[in-house]
Each structure stands twice: as structure tokens, then as C-alpha cells.
Amino acid sequence: MTDGRVGTQPGEKVRIGTRGSALALAQTRQVADALAKASGLEVELVTITTHGDTATESLSQLGGVGVFTSALRDALVRGDIAVAVHSFKDLPTAEHPDIELGAVPKRADARDALCAHDGLTLETLPEGAKVGTGSPRRIAQLKALRPDVEIVDIRGNIDTRLSRVFGEAGDDRRLDAIVLAAAGLGRLGRSDAVTQHFELGDWPTAPAQGALALEVRRQKDATAFGRALAKGLAAINHATTRASVAAERGVLAGLEAGCAAPLGATAMVDDGLLFVTATVYSVDGTDQLTSSHAASLEGNGQAALLEAAEDASARVTEELLANGAADLASLGGAR
Ligand SMILES: NCc1[nH]cc(CCC(=O)O)c1CC(=O)O
């Protein structure tokens, strides 16, 4: 298709695929601008509708694997787009034969946040308060700390969810609070709705939460355009984010848990070490298992970081499984 091309064609743009939600568009515009600057190429957003956007079932019923990502991946493989931008936490852990990770930009806030009316926090919500979330992990975490609250399964985009607390929702739809990713709220300029941030130490979040994945085809165009794109992707890649996310997702893959599993994982790089901590919850929130390990970086650069990530996450996975994580998590196996 592009064989024999020497220079970039005038007007040839990097077609960047994104979901059409306000959140997806906001985050993709940001990386598209950064990629344009770093590559010197013109960019163009291509909106793609995914099954997760059109389905009306709750997320736990949809079953998860790739509902938000497979249509984007299909467009990438077909060549309709050159780059697919995903919320990293929505990506399945299984490798795709034709696709690889092109870049992972610097992570945003990985924490979850409570958005409640009247400035309330998880501690000050009234007894029996209605709290909205569709995530088995968040359900387990809420139940562990506030077994009295009534958890309401919600889905939809962030603005729809916020309207259940702050908007004109009728009394029967009105919620006292919802739990959302701080990163999503930040990207939409809605951090003002947050009444409490949960610290990662006692409220770990989904593997890769707050990070984006830029995927590209494994098969590269040997053209000036292809080289400029590769250079741009390398420039916006953030090596420690990529390794931290790899460590968190390594635990997810190692536990053979789906993206809806009640698992929280947090990794970070500091002072020559990569740390990863993961917690598996029973769905009712009464039980949990945590494991933490660190691996030292044997050298510099992305490869050394990824090796440490693999090492640390393998040890965390092994310890969680040895302590019965599979049994604990499968208490929610029906999801
Ligand atoms: N599963 C939905 C989803 N995928 C990515 C984000 C937002 C932030 C992110 O992690 O990049 C959200 C919403 C949420 O969990 O509140």
C-alpha cells in the first residue's frame, strides 16, 4: 500500500482512532496534540463506536473483555487508522497478534474519587446512603468500609453518572454519591465534583487506571511517514508509567482475572526500585488478600524497567495465589 514511498506525502495525516465519549475525545485530543508536536506530522481524530458505547446492559453483565476496545483494534488492523488510543484499564491483557503498544504517555492520577452531595465523604455519608458504581472492585471496597450503604449499579458516561448525584434526576434515581476515577474527572474538567480522594495505599485501583495506551500495527510502514510516527511515539512514551502499568497488568494476567475482577493494583518506580502491591477482594468485601514486592532495576531504560515489572508482578501473583486468591476472587465468579 505504501511500498516505495520515499517522503511523507503532502497532506498525509496520522489517523488517530478514539471512542466518541467526551472523556475519550478529551484524552485523545491531548495525546494527538503531543504526537503532532513530537513527530512533526499532521494528525486527525477518527471516532469509532464500540460495543461498550451502544450496549445498555450494566458493565458487569456485558462481561467485559474488550467491549470498549475491540472495534478500535479492528480499525487499526484494517488500516483505517494508524494509532488507536484506549483507556489502558479497558484493554484486555491478552496479546493481539497484529498489534503492539506504541506508547504509554505519562500517567494521570490513578486514584478513585468519591463525588457526593453536600461535601460528604465515605465516613460522613448517612446510614443506608445510596452509592453508585458498577465495578466489582469498588463494590467490594465500599462494602468493606461501609457495609451499611446501598450500592446501586450504574453505567453510562461520566456526565450521566454525575447527574445522578448533582443533576435533575428524579427522586427514585437520585444517588447520594458515586465513585469514579479521578483521572476521568480531571480530563473532563470536572474535578470540582470530587468530595474525597481515596489514597492508593488503602484503596488501590484498577490495573493501569489513569494511563492511556497508544496501539499501532506490528507491521510497520518503512516510509518517512512511518519513521516520523515511530519517533513521535517514542518521544511521548513515559518509561516508568509503561513499566508500572505492565507490573499492575502482569498481576491481572497472572491471576487470570478479567477486567471486571475485584482486584486493585498499584505500582511505582522510586530510587532504583519498582514496587507493586495488589489486593484481591471477595465480592462481599468481607475478605481481602494483599501482596507487595519490589524488584531492583538492573540497568537503565525501558527494557530494564519492564524486566523489573515482570519480576515483581510474578512474585506478587505467586504469593496471592499461594494464599488462596483464586478462591477468594471466584466468590464473584458469576460476574
Ligand atoms: N471503565 C470505564 C473507564 N475507563 C477509564 C476510565 C477513566 C479513567 C482512566 O482510568 O483512564 C473509566 C471511568 C471510571 O472508571 O471512572
The ligand as an ORCA input file, in Angstrom:
! r2SCAN-3c Opt
* xyz 0 1
  N     -14.176      1.521     32.909
  C     -14.512      2.810     32.447
  C     -13.384      3.765     32.487
  N     -12.262      3.557     31.759
  C     -11.389      4.586     32.010
  C     -11.997      5.457     32.897
  C     -11.436      6.723     33.395
  C     -10.093      6.957     33.792
  C      -8.905      6.142     33.459
  O      -8.590      5.213     34.188
  O      -8.209      6.455     32.468
  C     -13.254      4.947     33.219
  C     -14.265      5.539     34.114
  C     -14.102      5.250     35.581
  O     -13.586      4.186     35.956
  O     -14.489      6.080     36.399
*
